[in-house]
Structure formats: structure tokens, C-alpha cells
């Protein structure tokens, strides 16, 4: 694993960095400025894996990922869930009495409204949560604070002024691990998730008929997302996730029925279900 590089979007100390370090502690974490750069790093061989957030329990789907994933040519090989925790960080010598402004990503600011209101802070939008910590460390101003993951305090030499400041204690993000080469989880070795995309035929009730096979075969579908394709406002492409392995007879039959009502079906990944799902 020492030779493995895993790319993530954001600066060191971000939530993506935290989950990469937690599950791949011996891999080299490679920070990228954008999601597009993360996908390109894996596609080009600069990194072997990518750690990508795909859904959040409060904010919903990560739109950019759903744009890149279907055409990336990469494969989902694992999933991980991270309980999102934020701290209020300040430069050494600052305190809850000295801070006047708070920097963070717009989503993090929206998820920590109570503490912002409690201390009467003025918000400043940053590119990402870890970047906000770096910004205030560079400014070295005791009136500025950042809402960031706890790891950012360690990396940028900041004091933790308050912990667990998020409004909701169920704030959780689901991440998927991407690879150039498919690594298919074996059947019969614990719960498995299968992710795939498909295009429905231009027929009346095509989507209803396409999904009917999953219901009649008792396959649990946990995700169904629609896409606009080719600039059309008619949703013809879908990303779906189901419980089960394609070699399991119920899912095998459901996927066979799916082909009758679609123009193509592409499996994105067959990977172990994270224990968090249970």
C-alpha cells in the first residue's frame, strides 16, 4: 500500500483528506484543486485511487460528481461513510471573545448557523473548509476564525475554540473510492452494493417497465438519479444503486429484464457495503 496514491479534492485537513487517511493510512494522499483534477489524476495514472464525496445526509447529492462519474471511465471499488464534525478554529492567542469573522465553505457555514448566531460572527465564504483554516493561519489575526474539520487545527497550527459545532448530529457524507481498473467484490462474502447507469428507450412508461424487474425479483434499489443528456431536457440517463451482487439470481434476472427497456447498461462498480449501512 506504500506505493498507492489516493487523490482527493480540497486542501490538507479537509473531510476528504480525513476519510482517505482513515481508510488508507499507508497511502500517499494527493490534494487536488477541483473534482475534475481528481478524476484526471486517476485517469492519467498520477494517482491509483480517488476518494470522492457523492452524497450528504443534509445537502443531498454532490452535483459535480454525478456529472463526471458516468463518463469518467473509472470504477467504484469501495464506499465509506464519515460523520461530519466541525470545530471553530483561531490563531494562537485568540478566543471566543476576540473573534469577529468566520471563514468556511458555504455549505459548512450553512450547517453551523447556531454557533455563528451565538457569537454574532460575520461570515466569509472560502473555497473549502481546510482552505479556510489555512487562510486564517496566514492572516494571523485574532479576530478571524474558521469552521473546519479538527484535523485542520493540527495541520495549520491553530487553536480549537469550540468543538462539534455543527447544527445536526446526523450530518454524514458518503464517499466512494474510484480506480482505473475494476475490482469486483466476490459474491457470497457479505453485503454488496452494485452501481450502474442506464439509458431508457423512447417508449411510453419505459422507466416504469425498466424498474419493474427489480420489484418483482425483490431487489432493493437504494438510489435512482436522473440526468439530462445531450442538452435535452428529457431525462433519459439514470444512475442507480441496488443491494446485491450481479451473480445473485434475483439481481441477475432484474438486470436481464432491464435490457429489454434500455439502450445500454453500464456497471460502475460492485463493492462491499460499508458497515454504516446496517
C-alpha positions, 0 to 999 in steps of 0.5 A: 500500500506504500506505493498507492496514491489516493487523490482527493479534492480540497486542501490538507485537513479537509473531510476528504483528506480525513476519510482517505487517511482513515481508510488508507493510512499507508497511502500517499494522499494527493490534494487536488484543486477541483473534482475534475483534477481528481478524476484526471489524476486517476485517469492519467495514472498520477494517482491509483485511487480517488476518494470522492464525496457523492452524497450528504445526509443534509445537502443531498447529492454532490452535483459535480460528481454525478456529472463526471462519474458516468463518463469518467471511465473509472470504477467504484471499488469501495464506499465509506461513510464519515460523520461530519464534525466541525470545530471553530478554529483561531490563531494562537492567542485568540478566543471566543471573545476576540473573534469577529469573522468566520471563514468556511465553505458555504455549505459548512457555514450553512450547517453551523448557523447556531454557533455563528448566531451565538457569537454574532460572527460575520461570515466569509465564504472560502473555497473549502473548509481546510482552505479556510483554516489555512487562510486564517493561519496566514492572516494571523489575526485574532479576530478571524476564525474558521469552521473546519474539520479538527484535523485542520487545527493540527495541520495549520497550527491553530487553536480549537475554540469550540468543538462539534459545532455543527447544527445536526448530529446526523450530518454524514457524507458518503464517499466512494473510492474510484480506480482505473481498473475494476475490482469486483467484490466476490459474491457470497462474502457479505453485503454488496452494493452494485452501481450502474447507469442506464439509458431508457428507450423512447417508449411510453412508461419505459422507466416504469417497465425498466424498474419493474424487474427489480420489484418483482425479483425483490431487489432493493434499489437504494438510489435512482438519479436522473440526468439530462443528456445531450442538452435535452431536457428529457431525462433519459440517463439514470444512475442507480444503486441496488443491494446485491451482487450481479451473480445473485439470481434475483439481481441477475434476472432484474438486470436481464429484464432491464435490457429489454427497456434500455439502450445500454447498461453500464456497471460502475462498480460492485463493492462491499457495503460499508458497515454504516449501512446496517 
